[in-house]
Amino acid sequence: FSQIVEDLKKINVDSLREVLPELKDADRIDALNKIALSINLVNSDSSIFIANRAIKMAEKIDYQKGIADGYFTLGNVYYELDSLKLSVVSYLNALQLYEQLPPCIEMGITLRHLSILNWLVGRTEKAIDYNRQQIKLYDQLEVPLIYEWFTVISIAYFFDGIKRYDSIYFYCDKAYDVAEKHSDTNFIAFTYSNLFVFKLHHAQAISDNNEELYHCISLGLKALGFNDKIKIEHTIRAIWQMFLNINLAKAYFELGSEENINTALGYMEKVESIYDTISFNYSDIIELYNLRAALKSRSGEYENAIMYYEMGLEEYSKNIPNFEVDSKFDQILFDIIDKKIIQSVYD
């Protein structure tokens, strides 16, 4: 959804409104759909009115793409209004029409939104199915790397949620191939970062896991090795570094020996030093308190462990990101992540 918002910012609504009286038939319908889509975040009522108007006009001249784009816009608007049922119905209407038309990016985005909506309500297999359809579609289109890569890595995340590790690694390989095809160092590094965390989750789920953990660590270090090569803004780089260092600390902590625990503490100190250099509220800092609490619990210092968990919750409440999200979808997603993190601490 955030990618759509970025694309919409490039549409000049005032220019479209100026030329609208001169446009006819399909051109007029396309302009109406662009206007409706562009204003859906700021004026939902007008967006719904204009989209429905575009649909009716398109139906009169049997312009299927215009009808589909109208339903696509309605799907976005209803999501913003928390009308998830109407959102899904609108997207399904759009998809049914897009499937009968030549491949287009709008169909890919519709599949993406249906995938995420199904994931939000716990229908993971259906979410995966929509993403697979999206991959097949993108094989027929020239699409930006960010669309293609996120589609593939999303399936890996869905499989991580249901612990199907062979499938996770299959789609991580595909994500790497996509990044390699575009010769994009950033996305190659991000692929290694994600694979590292998936491997760590796998290792934590099995016993006698030292070999797996050392493999995790090598992947994490490989990802960090891209630090000087990737081109990202300072704050994002710092957050990426903290993410990797926190998970390296987890991996070494999991190994359990005194030497490895000391190494884990070293990575935790790196996170704290990086954190001091940014102004962004980084909510994942709670993981440091969780690790310190786990260390205390491990040595039987349960009161101190509880103290660190409580300190983590207090720090987390201060550090929930304070930036404005682009859409209600993002807000819902962050709320789910927040609740899962807090739940893990109470567990």
Secondary structure, DSSP 8 states (H G I E B T S, - for coil): -HHHHHHHTTS-HHHHHHHGGG--HHHHHHHHHHHHHHTTTT-HHHHHHHHHHHHHHHHHTT-HHHHHHHHHHHHHHHHHTT-HHHHHHHHHHHHHHHTTSS--HHHHHHHHHHHHHHHHTT-HHHHHHHHHHHHHHHTTS---HHHHHHHHHHHHHHHHHTT-HHHHHHHHHHHHHHHHHTT-HHHHHHHHHHHHHHHHHHHHTSSS-HHHHHHHHHHHHHHHTTTTT----HHHHHHHHHHHHHHHHHHHHHH-SHHHHHHHHHHHHHHHHHHTT--S--GGGHHHHHHHHHHHHHTT-HHHHHHHHHHHHHHHHHHS--S--SSHHHHHHHHHHHHHHHHHHH-
